[in-house]
Amino acid sequence: VLAAAALADFAVEVIFLNPADPAWDYGFAFRHDEASQFRLSVGADGAWSLVFRQEHPNNGVSESPIAAGPIMNLRLGPGEANHLKLVVAGSYGLFYVNGEPVAQLALWNKADAGQLFIASGLRGAAPPSVAYTGLAVRARP
């Protein structure tokens, strides 16, 4: 779901509801354009992942892992809710889950503005339907 266009620096937060499907992930695609994007996701495996995805004309897609790790307070049960918040400024980001800081992110790959999406299936699997609520986006002036 497109949350905003032409943002470089922003804060976004949303509450996702876990689907009944045992294999799920959801999160954000940001600084997105036709050639590249960051993908920040959390999944049913209890971990988070940040990758830089590039789409190469006639050569397919490549993904470069940037960082990943476990999330101690991620709720994993079907129907449970998780509040995700991402703050991005320049080449840095801060990522929170359920009000707790998870990681500081290095975003040096791409600092220019792009679209911001909330999404499921960011890790490549066919995404189950994921409900969300409370979407809020604030652009940095």
Secondary structure as GFF3:
##gff-version 3
##sequence-region A 1 141
A	DSSP	beta_strand	2	7	.	.	.	ID=ss1
A	DSSP	beta_strand	10	17	.	.	.	ID=ss2
A	DSSP	beta_strand	25	32	.	.	.	ID=ss3
A	DSSP	beta_strand	36	43	.	.	.	ID=ss4
A	DSSP	beta_strand	47	56	.	.	.	ID=ss5
A	DSSP	beta_strand	60	70	.	.	.	ID=ss6
A	DSSP	beta_strand	81	89	.	.	.	ID=ss7
A	DSSP	beta_strand	92	97	.	.	.	ID=ss8
A	DSSP	beta_strand	100	106	.	.	.	ID=ss9
A	DSSP	beta_strand	114	120	.	.	.	ID=ss10
A	DSSP	beta_strand	131	139	.	.	.	ID=ss11
###
